[in-house]
Amino acid sequence: MSTATLVAGMACPSWRRDLYPTLETPNNTAPLRNAIERAAATAAVSAAELRRIVETVVAEGHEDLGAGFLDNPSMSEAYLLQLCDRGVLIGALGHRTGPRSLLLRMCEVHRYPESILTVGLEFYRDPAVRPDEFAAFVRRYHDVPGGWLLRALAEIDPDSTRKQTAYEDILGAASTDLAWNAAAFHARHLANAEASDAVRLADFLDRHPHAHVLALVLESPVPDPARNELLEDRARASTDPHVADALRRREHRRLASSSSLDAEEAAILAAGDAPDVLVLLAANPRTPRPILRELSRRRASRGARAIRNAATDTLRRTARGEEPPAP
């Protein structure tokens, strides 16, 4: 559909009367709706005309047709704010990336989760936003159901350490499952982020001693020796069975990819059912060929395809005298 046809048609009552029943038929109308949205977003039309079209389709009970016109670059910011205040086309407004004035109004008036998420992420990374302004926003909206703000911030680097500290303070003060889950992922981020170190990671773990936080971090490869040693020392000192399991899996992954793997160790690992361990074992040229052949036939297990492909590739490469890529 051309933009000219759409704009002219929306101004014609008879055209709209023909369009509405077509969109309500049981046939697949998705292509037509998509064409309308694309044309609406790119039409060369004034802000006043856009407003007239949106008001018309809303008044005639077809509010969804106005969504595409909201994305048109000629759309007035003032009108977007007005729609927000009226509670019209909230779904379309909430999924916009801006302007920020609209997103903030969507947060304030409707506590719309997607708007909260967008603004929170922007505030965290925007040097023009003060740390206290960011912290106030997160405190106000972090518990919005479905907002996922704390979790989304967990693995992102902010523009300043003051904002990260503010975020961590909010995590420490919150007592929801969402906050505890976010703390686990933030600990994993601190274990791997270039801007972090063992001291910072240790401080965060002291403030979040929940076993599932440490267990999740142990499931992640940590290249920094100091942070790696810190995590494993704490895991060995823990009496929690989940932490013990995570540490054992971590040690199994290390052994499965070891250049000193022996046949007995390989057999013990191959008897397990952890897909990540078996993939590493299958990619290790030190794994005995009978075990590799068995892994190359793996079918009915979790991760069977990845295990099978890794073992097949290792068998092929070792037969040619090639070294497989590092796991």
Summary of the structure (lengths in Angstrom):
residues: 327
radius of gyration: 27.7
end to end distance: 50.8
largest distance: 80.5
contacts: 980
relative contact order: 0.04
helix: 69%
strand: 0%
